[in-house]
């Protein structure tokens, strides 16, 4: 299977490979060079971490002060109906 590099330096991965490896548009890859073989270039998919975006999500909280314990309500317990 062959492909080529476009005018803007983009590499097209053939559809059969994209389908079999479940590669979706917009995924990130790391490009690695093989020191032993000058003509070999490797692509490694960068998978998002499980907690990606968690810090941004928590930083978006409007309350920025320290957390305090909520005061418990002082109500008498209800009597169960028999």
LINFEN-V78042 format. One record per pair of residues at least 24 apart in sequence whose ideal C-beta (glycine too) atoms are under 10 Angstrom apart, sorted by the first residue. I is the first residue (numbers start at 1). J is the second residue. Records with the same first field share a line. If there is no record, write none. Layout:
BEGIN
I = J / J
END
This chain:
BEGIN
11 = 41 / 43
13 = 43
21 = 45
END
